[in-house]
Amino acid sequence: MSIISLVIVSHSQQLALGVRELAVQMVDEIVPIAIAAGVEDPDNPLGTDVMQVCQAINSVFSDHGVLVLMDLGSAVMSAEMALEFLSPEQRAKVYLCSAPLVEGTLAAAVSAAAGNNIQEVIAEAQGALSAKATMLGVQDHLKPHTCLLVQTEGVSGENSQEMRLTIKNRLGLHARPAAQFVATASRYKSQIQVQNLTRGTAAVRSDSINQVATLGARQGHELLITATGTDAQAALTALKALIVNNFGEDDSVVKMRIVTPQEVTPATEGELLGIAASPGIAIAPVVHYGSVPIYITQYNVENVEIEWHKLQPSIQIAKQEVQALLSHAYLHSSGYRFNSLRYC
């Protein structure tokens, strides 16, 4: 099976590692994914490096194609410049993709794991926002290649079968189960379509992570899966096993241990006995909280009008102090955002 490789180019190494971790969880290391992110500057670690991008491409280079996904700005320029350091043969098999970094990487990884060619992987990455757009009701803004509907007519004379199944796992058809669904359906030659009967969605292709995600299948939703082709029955059997087994997820209810509050009493001089929140050892300064009683002085007021006028200046002073604190907090947060973004 041909496998497309991916390269993630980002200003932030932490962001790139996080995106790669999400993709790996969905495809189980089937797809080689390299990152080129951040620069070796402890004071200003955000940025991209051309040679780092070039090395990342070489580390996962595949004759079937390498798809490079970037976040913004210099990441795009660094990726473009990195191509100049590759041989013409390599350069012809490296594709820079304009898809959104997070959604595009996940869609491309699932498509590549299913054995699709580079053009199909690119199309999936480019349409990665289709599911989100559909759920938010902005599908009118989708580009033509992200169309969610599929042709429902089967090929005349071909074996067509269907089944209805209910999603049982707590989180429904979220990212990882959706990726497993696509991977399983992609193993068969039959044309497989799936529809969420509970939500009344249109039928979508089962070999597209973007389209399967638009189903919005939750726990208790009923799916209609139709397979048309020579191995239709085998495909439906495999998908049924996947759904019946909750996509391999543990659906047991997590039982919370109820801790009965106990009074903290001194054990020996200088020690306190507490209630352990979790196993292990923690070393840190101990702060013993104790409530301080508040004493309110009460006195009788003979002239309410005078006391009311005395209160007004105090209220105005309190308002001014609160406004000053808000202004200070706003200026501080604005300065922090500026310092954080100036290197991007």
Sequence and secondary structure as in RCSB ss.txt:
>XXXX:A:sequence
MSIISLVIVSHSQQLALGVRELAVQMVDEIVPIAIAAGVEDPDNPLGTDVMQVCQAINSVFSDHGVLVLMDLGSA
VMSAEMALEFLSPEQRAKVYLCSAPLVEGTLAAAVSAAAGNNIQEVIAEAQGALSAKATMLGVQDHLKPHTCLLV
QTEGVSGENSQEMRLTIKNRLGLHARPAAQFVATASRYKSQIQVQNLTRGTAAVRSDSINQVATLGARQGHELLI
TATGTDAQAALTALKALIVNNFGEDDSVVKMRIVTPQEVTPATEGELLGIAASPGIAIAPVVHYGSVPIYITQYN
VENVEIEWHKLQPSIQIAKQEVQALLSHAYLHSSGYRFNSLRYC
>XXXX:A:secstr
    EEEEEES HHHHHHHHHHHHHHHTT S EEEEE  S SS      HHHHHHHHHHT  TT EEEEE STHH
HHHHHHHHTTS HHHHTTEEEE S HHHHHHHHHHHHHTT  HHHHHHHHHTTTHHHHHHTT GGG  GGG    
     TTS EEEEEEE  STT S HHHHHHHHHHHTTSSSEEEEEETTTT   EETT HHHHHTT   TT EEEE
EEESTTHHHHHHHHHHHHHTGGG                 B STT B    SSSS                    
 S HHHHHHHHHHHHHHHHHHHHHHHHHHHHHHHHHHHHHHTT 
